[in-house]
Amino acid sequence: MATRVLLLMALALFIFPVATATLHVKGSVYCDTCRAGFETNVTFYIEGARVGIQCKERKSLKVAFYTEGVTDSTGTYHIEVENDHGDHICECMLVKSPIKWCSTPDSGRDRSSIVLTHYKNGIVNHLHYANAMGYLRDQPLPQCHNLLKYYLADSDF
Ligand SMILES: *[C@@H]1O[C@H](CO)[C@@H](O)[C@H](O)[C@H]1NC(C)=O
């Protein structure tokens, strides 16, 4: 009996802080100045870009949770989520670019799936990284033509 109580107490101590801990989601937003569809060495990271995190119910696909954040001077956002969303389908998404000439979301890089749960394969994890998301510059920079030749030649396909 005593062992069982101790075990329960240990279990509660283990589970309680995890269940109430905050999840941290980090990622970045860039401006693809070459309209390349990927980050190049003339890509820059956008400060003040608004990013949303949306979670939907798996069955009904109804939106169950939504929050927003803004990128800092390095183009990185850091959004805190209070509850575990392991039962939901969650993704980060571009909301708004502060730069007029770089505000067209790259349709291939405008969202990023994330699994918002503390438990993943039995490992407790509070920090979640989303893939970088990007906007396309209205006009590619003049040097992009040569730059892309270099990038595509380098990538062996
Ligand atoms: C980007 O890479 C290309 C190819 O290596 C190079 O010629 C160019 O100078 C680089 N540009 C910057 C801004 O680093």
The ligand as an SDF file (V2000), in Angstrom:
LIG
                    3D

 14 14  0  0  0  0  0  0  0  0999 V2000
   26.4130   34.4470  -52.6570 C   0  0  0  0  0  0  0  0  0  0  0  0
   27.0110   33.3170  -53.2620 O   0  0  0  0  0  0  0  0  0  0  0  0
   27.5330   33.5560  -54.5640 C   0  0  0  0  0  0  0  0  0  0  0  0
   28.0300   32.2350  -55.1130 C   0  0  0  0  0  0  0  0  0  0  0  0
   28.9670   31.6590  -54.2690 O   0  0  0  0  0  0  0  0  0  0  0  0
   28.6460   34.6040  -54.4620 C   0  0  0  0  0  0  0  0  0  0  0  0
   29.1670   34.8700  -55.7610 O   0  0  0  0  0  0  0  0  0  0  0  0
   28.0860   35.8800  -53.8660 C   0  0  0  0  0  0  0  0  0  0  0  0
   29.1150   36.8300  -53.6570 O   0  0  0  0  0  0  0  0  0  0  0  0
   27.3960   35.5800  -52.5170 C   0  0  0  0  0  0  0  0  0  0  0  0
   26.7140   36.7900  -52.0800 N   0  0  0  0  0  0  0  0  0  0  0  0
   26.7300   37.2020  -50.8240 C   0  0  0  0  0  0  0  0  0  0  0  0
   25.9610   38.4310  -50.5190 C   0  0  0  0  0  0  0  0  0  0  0  0
   27.3610   36.6020  -49.9540 O   0  0  0  0  0  0  0  0  0  0  0  0
  1  2  1  0
  1 10  1  0
  2  3  1  0
  3  4  1  0
  3  6  1  0
  4  5  1  0
  6  7  1  0
  6  8  1  0
  8  9  1  0
  8 10  1  0
 10 11  1  0
 11 12  1  0
 12 13  1  0
 12 14  2  0
M  END
$$$$
